[in-house]
Structures are given as C-alpha cells and as structure tokens.
C-alpha cells in the first residue's frame, strides 16, 4: 500500500513537472513572438526609407552618402534576419507555423539571398561563387526557405577569412533539392557539431582577424533545420567537408552546410 501511494505521488509530481515545463515553453514562445513583433514594427519603415534613399527618388546621393546608406541597409538586413529567426523559431517550436507552399525557383531564391550579403561580402573581400541547378521550380514556402538559406549563407560569410572563398552549389539528385554552402573558415570543433542545431548554442569558432567575435543569436542553424524538416528535409553539417578536393580551383576545408528538401 505504501509503495502504491509513493508511486502515485511520484506520478503526480512528474505530471506537475511536465505541466510546468510545457507552460515555460509556451511562455518562452510567446515572449519571443512578442519581442519579434515589437522589433519588426520600427524595422519595416526604416528598411523602406533606406530603399527610397538608395533609389535616388529623393535626389542623387554622393558616394559617401551612398556608402553610409548601404552600410545601414546591411545592418538593418542582419537585424531583420535575427527578428525573423526569433519569430520563426517560436512559431515552429510551438507548432503554430503554417507553410504557404507554392512554386519557388531555387536558383532565383539563392541569387536574392546572395545579393542581400553583397555589402558583407564586399567588406570582407570575399569571392562568392554560385553554381545554379537550372532545374526549374519546386513546391515550397518561399519566405521560410529564403530565411533558412539566408542563415546558412550568412554564417559562411560571417566566418570566412578576409579574401576567402565561399561556394554555393544548387543541385538536384534523387528527388531532392540540395543547396551546399562551403567556406574556408575555421570550421566547427567535432565536440560542438552534435549541438549546433540546439537553440542558443554557439560553436567555438573564431571571427576574422582584427574583428571582435560576434556570437549571433544562436538561432540561425536551428531555424534552418526546423524549416528544412517542415519541408520534409534536413540540414547536414560537414566540418571539415567530406570531399576536400579543390572545387572551381579552390580548396574548401572549413565547413560545408547542406540543406536538402524534396524537389517535388
């Protein structure tokens, strides 16, 4: 009898603990969604005003003014991606995310993502090469897939050495779309690799020489993985890349991140 009461008490405490954990997760998701909303409210008009300035609709900008406006746009783009990651992680984790599936051209999507990185690529004097697939459209959520790709490409740009190479390969095989992003950065330590998809985890990677280490939000790869999984796919980390042969005449010995989703 005593053992039965003790077992029943343990079950009740476990149920209460599970309820507290679920409530904590719900509150965390709600907090992240609220923060993302509050941050995106001023960011949206700011990004719009910068686009108007750079379009010369209010008059031509001097080279110095254009450089400042472009730097501001790059900073706003980075912040907007952090906000999107907060919102997407919260909605994906809570199961409230709804996929808006439609025809998507992966080559065009990658080109847009790379264009967003233009200022950062230029600043670091990187040579970024894109190899398109030329395979036409797939069915996917364009906004979410773009966010996942921006996280992966952004990481490669962020951790590449000055003057380094970044390769983005878009391909198809076995009914899958495969976007592989390779860099020449410091790589991810083997002991950290099992944890890179955990939210808020920061792998011990060095920043470029002369730059302060920028750990980021710790949500880039976790969000990319969850977006890929929502499409029935996955994200794979190879650090160093399994195939270390020179590609396009260059050696990529840092990290290769591969996003795979069904190409149907």
N, C-alpha and C positions, 0 to 999 in steps of 0.2 A: 504493500500500500504506500509506504513511504517513498519507495523508488518510483512508483507511478506518479505521485504528487510532485516529486522532484523533476521527473521527466516532463510533466505537464507545465511546470514552472519554467523550465528551460525553453520549451516550445513557445510559451507566451513571451518570454524575454527576447527570443530570436525574432518572433513576428514583430514585436515593437521596434527592435533594432532595424529590421528591414524596412519598416514603415518610415522610420526617421531618415534612413539613407535615401529612400525614394523621395521624401519631402525635400531633403537637402539638394538632391539633384534637380528637382523641379524648380526650387528657388534659384539655384545657380543658373539654370537655363533662362528663367525669367529675367534675372538680373542682367545676364549677358545680352539678351534681346533688347532690354530697355536701354542699356548703355549704347548698343549699336544704333538704336533709333535716335538717341539724343545726339550722338556724334555725326550721324549721316545728315541730320537736318541742316546744320550750317555748311557741311561739306558740299552738298549738292549745288547751291547757288555759287559758292566760291569756285568750284570747278567750271561752272558755266561762264562766270565772268572772266576767268582766265582764258577760256576758249575764245571768247569775244575779243579780248585784247590781242591774242595771237593771230586772230583772223584779219587784223588791221581794219575792222569795220569802224573803229573809233579813231582811225588815223594810223599812219605807219609808225612802228616802233623803231627806235635807234637800236643798233646792235647790242649795246649794253642793256637797254631795257628788255629786249627780247630774251637775252640770256637769263636775266633775272626772272622773267615771267616763265620761261621754260623750266628753270630750277624749281620755282614754286609749283608748277604743274606736276613735276616729277614727285615732289614731296606730298602733294595732295593725292596723287595716284597711289603712293605707298600707303598713306593713311587710310584711303578708301578701301584698299585691299585688306588691311587689318580689320576695319569695321565689317566688311563683308565676311571675313573669316569668323569673327565673333558671332554674327547673325546666323551664318550657315551652320557653324558647329552647334549652336544652341538648338536650332530647328532640327538638324539631323539627329542629334543626340536624344531629343525628346520625341522623335518620330512624327513631328508635325510638318516636315518638309514635303511639299508636293512637287513632283517633277513635271515640268512643262515640256514635253517631248515634241520635237518637230525636226524637219530636215536641217542638218548642220554640215557645212563644208569644213572639215578639219584643217585643211591647208589654209583657208582664209582665217579661221579662228586662231591658228598658231601665228599667222602673219600679224594679226591685231595685237596679240599678246607681246610679240617681239617688238612691235612699234611702241608699245607702252614702256618698254625697257630702254628705248633709244637713248634717253638722257643718261641713264646709269651706265649703259654700255660705252657711250662716248666718254664719260668722265673717267672710267677705268681703262680706256683704250683697249677694250676687248674686241676680238674678232669673232662675231657670232654668225654662224652659218646655219641655214635652214635647208633641209633636204625634204621637199614635199613628196606626198604619195601620188598625187594626181589621180586619186581613185574616186572622186565624186563625193556626194553627200552620204551621211549616216543619220540615223534617228537618235537624238539625244537632247538633253536640256542644255541649250546653248549657253545660258548665263552661268549655270553651275560648272559646266565643262570648262568654260573660259576661266573661271575662278581657280579651278584645280590646276590648269595649265599655267596660269599666272604665278601660282605658288611655286610650282616646280621650276619654271624658268627663272623666276625671281631669285630663288635660292642659288641656282647655278651662277647667276650674275653676281650675287652678293659675295659669294665665297671664292670667286675666281681671282687669281693674282693679276695685278696690273699687266696689261699687254697679253693676257692669256687668251685661250680659245674656248668657245662654247659651241657645242654641236647639238642641234635639234633635228632629229630624224622622225619623219612621219611615215609610217608604213602599215601594210596590211598583210596578215597571214593567218590562215586557219579560221577565218570568220571574225578576226579581231582587228580593231584599230589599235596601233601600237605607237605611242609617242615616247621616244627615248631622248633624254637630255643628258649630255655628257659634259663634264668640265675637267679642268686641270687643277682644281683646288686641293686643299689638304686632305680631303676625304673625311669619312666618319669612322672613329675608332670601332673596332669589332665589338667591344663590350657595350657600346652605345646603340648599335644597329637594331637590336630587338626592341628598343624603347622609342625609336624615332616617330612612331605613329601614336604614341601616348600624348594626350593634350598637355601643353605647357612644359614638355620636356625639351631641354636644349642640349643637343650633342656638343661635345667639346671640340669645336672647330675654330681655327684661328681666322681672324679677319685679315684683310690685306695689310701689308706692311705700311706703317705710318697711320693706320686708322684705328680708332677705338673699336673694341669688339661690340657688335650690335646683335644681341641675342634674339631680338624679334619677339613675336607674341607666343611662339611655341605652338601655333595652331596651323601653320602652313601645310605641312605634310599630313597631319591628322585629318584636316578638312579635305585635302586632295584624296586621301584614301577613302574617306566616307562617301565622297561624291562618286568615285570610281565604283565603289561597292553598290551604291544606289543604282548605278547603271548596269550592274551585273558583272563588274570587272574588279580590278585591283591595281595597286601601285607596288612596284618592286624596287628595292634598293640594292645596288651593286657597288660596293666600295672596298677595294678598287673594282672597276669594271671587269667582268669575267673575260671579255675579249679586249685585250690591251694592245692589239695591233694598231698601227697608225691608220687613222681614218682621214681621208682627204689630205694626206701628207702630214697629219699631226697626231701626236700621242696623247690619249686621254687616260690619265692614271689616277684621277681624283675620285669622283662619284658619278655613277650613272643612275638616274631615276627613270623608271619606265612606267608609264600609265597605259593600262590595257583595258579596253571596254569592247563589248560586242559591236561589230560593224554593221549589223543588220538595220 
